[in-house]
Amino acid sequence: MSDRRTFLGSLVAAAAAVVLLPVRAVRAAKKQVAFRLDKAEKLKTVGGSAVLSIKGRDILFVRASDSEVRAFSPECSHQRCRVGYDASKGRIQCSCHGSAFAMDGKVLGGPATSPLPTYPATLADDRVVVTVEE
Protein backbone atom coordinates (compact mmCIF):
# COMPACT_ATOMS: atom_id res chain seq x y z
CA MET A 1 0.00 0.00 0.00
CA SER A 2 2.86 2.36 0.85
CA ASP A 3 4.50 1.70 -2.54
CA ARG A 4 1.27 2.54 -4.31
CA ARG A 5 0.98 5.89 -2.44
CA THR A 6 4.58 6.71 -3.22
CA PHE A 7 4.04 5.91 -6.89
CA LEU A 8 0.83 7.95 -7.08
CA GLY A 9 2.48 10.87 -5.27
CA SER A 10 5.37 10.80 -7.74
CA LEU A 11 2.96 10.61 -10.65
CA VAL A 12 1.01 13.66 -9.42
CA ALA A 13 4.23 15.62 -8.85
CA ALA A 14 5.49 14.79 -12.35
CA ALA A 15 2.17 15.80 -13.91
CA ALA A 16 2.22 19.12 -12.03
CA ALA A 17 5.78 19.80 -13.19
CA VAL A 18 4.81 19.16 -16.81
CA VAL A 19 1.84 21.51 -16.53
CA LEU A 20 3.70 24.29 -14.66
CA LEU A 21 6.97 24.18 -16.61
CA PRO A 22 5.64 26.03 -19.69
CA VAL A 23 4.04 28.68 -17.45
CA ARG A 24 7.36 29.35 -15.69
CA ALA A 25 9.20 29.42 -19.01
CA VAL A 26 6.79 32.03 -20.36
CA ARG A 27 7.12 34.17 -17.23
CA ALA A 28 10.89 34.02 -17.35
CA ALA A 29 11.15 35.09 -21.01
CA LYS A 30 13.55 38.01 -21.26
CA LYS A 31 13.94 40.48 -24.06
CA GLN A 32 16.64 42.99 -24.83
CA VAL A 33 15.38 46.41 -25.85
CA ALA A 34 17.67 49.05 -27.33
CA PHE A 35 17.16 52.78 -27.70
CA ARG A 36 19.33 55.67 -28.83
CA LEU A 37 20.46 58.29 -26.36
CA ASP A 38 18.62 60.82 -28.52
CA LYS A 39 15.43 59.42 -26.96
CA ALA A 40 16.63 60.58 -23.52
CA GLU A 41 18.84 63.67 -23.79
CA LYS A 42 19.52 63.69 -20.03
CA LEU A 43 21.33 60.34 -20.33
CA LYS A 44 23.94 61.88 -22.61
CA THR A 45 25.79 63.34 -19.62
CA VAL A 46 27.19 61.62 -16.53
CA GLY A 47 24.82 62.14 -13.60
CA GLY A 48 21.80 62.49 -15.84
CA SER A 49 18.69 60.40 -15.30
CA ALA A 50 15.37 59.72 -17.00
CA VAL A 51 12.31 57.56 -16.49
CA LEU A 52 11.33 55.86 -19.74
CA SER A 53 8.53 53.47 -20.59
CA ILE A 54 10.01 50.21 -21.92
CA LYS A 55 7.69 47.34 -22.88
CA GLY A 56 4.86 48.82 -20.83
CA ARG A 57 6.84 49.43 -17.64
CA ASP A 58 8.55 52.53 -16.33
CA ILE A 59 12.29 52.22 -15.77
CA LEU A 60 14.61 54.75 -14.12
CA PHE A 61 17.87 55.07 -16.07
CA VAL A 62 20.92 56.74 -14.54
CA ARG A 63 24.08 57.64 -16.46
CA ALA A 64 26.62 56.40 -13.89
CA SER A 65 29.81 57.10 -15.88
CA ASP A 66 31.08 57.74 -19.39
CA SER A 67 30.67 54.05 -20.16
CA GLU A 68 27.85 52.91 -17.87
CA VAL A 69 24.09 53.27 -17.57
CA ARG A 70 22.15 51.63 -14.74
CA ALA A 71 18.44 50.78 -14.69
CA PHE A 72 16.05 50.50 -11.74
CA SER A 73 12.41 50.23 -10.88
CA PRO A 74 11.27 53.81 -10.18
CA GLU A 75 9.02 52.59 -7.34
CA CYS A 76 10.35 52.64 -3.78
CA SER A 77 10.31 49.20 -2.19
CA HIS A 78 8.80 50.71 0.97
CA GLN A 79 5.39 51.97 -0.21
CA ARG A 80 5.81 52.25 -3.98
CA CYS A 81 6.33 56.02 -4.09
CA ARG A 82 8.29 57.35 -7.05
CA VAL A 83 12.05 57.54 -6.60
CA GLY A 84 14.50 59.75 -8.43
CA TYR A 85 18.24 60.07 -8.84
CA ASP A 86 19.92 62.72 -6.70
CA ALA A 87 23.09 63.55 -8.64
CA SER A 88 24.47 65.76 -5.87
CA LYS A 89 24.46 62.79 -3.46
CA GLY A 90 25.08 60.06 -6.06
CA ARG A 91 22.14 57.99 -4.91
CA ILE A 92 18.49 57.25 -5.56
CA GLN A 93 16.10 58.98 -3.20
CA CYS A 94 12.44 58.54 -2.31
CA SER A 95 10.72 61.86 -1.76
CA CYS A 96 7.80 60.38 0.22
CA HIS A 97 9.50 58.85 3.24
CA GLY A 98 13.21 59.50 2.72
CA SER A 99 14.50 56.06 1.78
CA ALA A 100 17.83 56.13 -0.03
CA PHE A 101 19.35 53.56 -2.36
CA ALA A 102 22.87 52.97 -3.68
CA MET A 103 23.72 52.67 -7.34
CA ASP A 104 23.38 48.88 -7.08
CA GLY A 105 19.85 49.19 -5.65
CA LYS A 106 20.82 48.34 -2.05
CA VAL A 107 19.16 50.25 0.78
CA LEU A 108 21.32 53.02 2.26
CA GLY A 109 18.66 54.32 4.62
CA GLY A 110 15.10 53.42 5.54
CA PRO A 111 12.29 53.07 6.12
CA ALA A 112 12.71 50.79 3.05
CA THR A 113 14.25 47.43 3.93
CA SER A 114 14.28 45.82 0.48
CA PRO A 115 16.52 46.86 -2.41
CA LEU A 116 15.19 48.45 -5.58
CA PRO A 117 14.68 45.97 -8.40
CA THR A 118 17.31 46.46 -11.09
CA TYR A 119 17.47 45.67 -14.79
CA PRO A 120 20.61 44.65 -16.67
CA ALA A 121 21.63 47.59 -18.87
CA THR A 122 24.63 48.37 -21.06
CA LEU A 123 25.82 51.40 -22.94
CA ALA A 124 27.42 50.94 -26.35
CA ASP A 125 28.23 53.96 -28.49
CA ASP A 126 25.05 56.03 -28.41
CA ARG A 127 22.68 53.17 -27.57
CA VAL A 128 21.36 51.79 -24.30
CA VAL A 129 20.39 48.13 -24.17
CA VAL A 130 18.19 47.01 -21.28
CA THR A 131 16.91 43.50 -20.54
CA VAL A 132 13.30 43.18 -19.33
CA GLU A 133 11.04 40.23 -18.64
CA GLU A 134 8.10 39.97 -20.99
matplotlib code that plots the C-alpha trace (Angstrom):
import matplotlib.pyplot as plt

x = [0.0, 2.9, 4.5, 1.3, 1.0, 4.6, 4.0, 0.8, 2.5, 5.4, 3.0, 1.0, 4.2, 5.5, 2.2, 2.2, 5.8, 4.8, 1.8, 3.7, 7.0, 5.6, 4.0, 7.4, 9.2, 6.8, 7.1, 10.9, 11.1, 13.5, 13.9, 16.6, 15.4, 17.7, 17.2, 19.3, 20.5, 18.6, 15.4, 16.6, 18.8, 19.5, 21.3, 23.9, 25.8, 27.2, 24.8, 21.8, 18.7, 15.4, 12.3, 11.3, 8.5, 10.0, 7.7, 4.9, 6.8, 8.5, 12.3, 14.6, 17.9, 20.9, 24.1, 26.6, 29.8, 31.1, 30.7, 27.8, 24.1, 22.2, 18.4, 16.1, 12.4, 11.3, 9.0, 10.3, 10.3, 8.8, 5.4, 5.8, 6.3, 8.3, 12.1, 14.5, 18.2, 19.9, 23.1, 24.5, 24.5, 25.1, 22.1, 18.5, 16.1, 12.4, 10.7, 7.8, 9.5, 13.2, 14.5, 17.8, 19.4, 22.9, 23.7, 23.4, 19.8, 20.8, 19.2, 21.3, 18.7, 15.1, 12.3, 12.7, 14.3, 14.3, 16.5, 15.2, 14.7, 17.3, 17.5, 20.6, 21.6, 24.6, 25.8, 27.4, 28.2, 25.0, 22.7, 21.4, 20.4, 18.2, 16.9, 13.3, 11.0, 8.1]
y = [0.0, 2.4, 1.7, 2.5, 5.9, 6.7, 5.9, 8.0, 10.9, 10.8, 10.6, 13.7, 15.6, 14.8, 15.8, 19.1, 19.8, 19.2, 21.5, 24.3, 24.2, 26.0, 28.7, 29.3, 29.4, 32.0, 34.2, 34.0, 35.1, 38.0, 40.5, 43.0, 46.4, 49.1, 52.8, 55.7, 58.3, 60.8, 59.4, 60.6, 63.7, 63.7, 60.3, 61.9, 63.3, 61.6, 62.1, 62.5, 60.4, 59.7, 57.6, 55.9, 53.5, 50.2, 47.3, 48.8, 49.4, 52.5, 52.2, 54.8, 55.1, 56.7, 57.6, 56.4, 57.1, 57.7, 54.1, 52.9, 53.3, 51.6, 50.8, 50.5, 50.2, 53.8, 52.6, 52.6, 49.2, 50.7, 52.0, 52.2, 56.0, 57.4, 57.5, 59.8, 60.1, 62.7, 63.5, 65.8, 62.8, 60.1, 58.0, 57.2, 59.0, 58.5, 61.9, 60.4, 58.9, 59.5, 56.1, 56.1, 53.6, 53.0, 52.7, 48.9, 49.2, 48.3, 50.3, 53.0, 54.3, 53.4, 53.1, 50.8, 47.4, 45.8, 46.9, 48.5, 46.0, 46.5, 45.7, 44.7, 47.6, 48.4, 51.4, 50.9, 54.0, 56.0, 53.2, 51.8, 48.1, 47.0, 43.5, 43.2, 40.2, 40.0]
z = [0.0, 0.8, -2.5, -4.3, -2.4, -3.2, -6.9, -7.1, -5.3, -7.7, -10.7, -9.4, -8.8, -12.3, -13.9, -12.0, -13.2, -16.8, -16.5, -14.7, -16.6, -19.7, -17.4, -15.7, -19.0, -20.4, -17.2, -17.3, -21.0, -21.3, -24.1, -24.8, -25.8, -27.3, -27.7, -28.8, -26.4, -28.5, -27.0, -23.5, -23.8, -20.0, -20.3, -22.6, -19.6, -16.5, -13.6, -15.8, -15.3, -17.0, -16.5, -19.7, -20.6, -21.9, -22.9, -20.8, -17.6, -16.3, -15.8, -14.1, -16.1, -14.5, -16.5, -13.9, -15.9, -19.4, -20.2, -17.9, -17.6, -14.7, -14.7, -11.7, -10.9, -10.2, -7.3, -3.8, -2.2, 1.0, -0.2, -4.0, -4.1, -7.1, -6.6, -8.4, -8.8, -6.7, -8.6, -5.9, -3.5, -6.1, -4.9, -5.6, -3.2, -2.3, -1.8, 0.2, 3.2, 2.7, 1.8, 0.0, -2.4, -3.7, -7.3, -7.1, -5.6, -2.1, 0.8, 2.3, 4.6, 5.5, 6.1, 3.1, 3.9, 0.5, -2.4, -5.6, -8.4, -11.1, -14.8, -16.7, -18.9, -21.1, -22.9, -26.3, -28.5, -28.4, -27.6, -24.3, -24.2, -21.3, -20.5, -19.3, -18.6, -21.0]

ax = plt.figure().add_subplot(projection="3d")
ax.plot(x, y, z, "-o")
ax.set_aspect("equal")
plt.show()
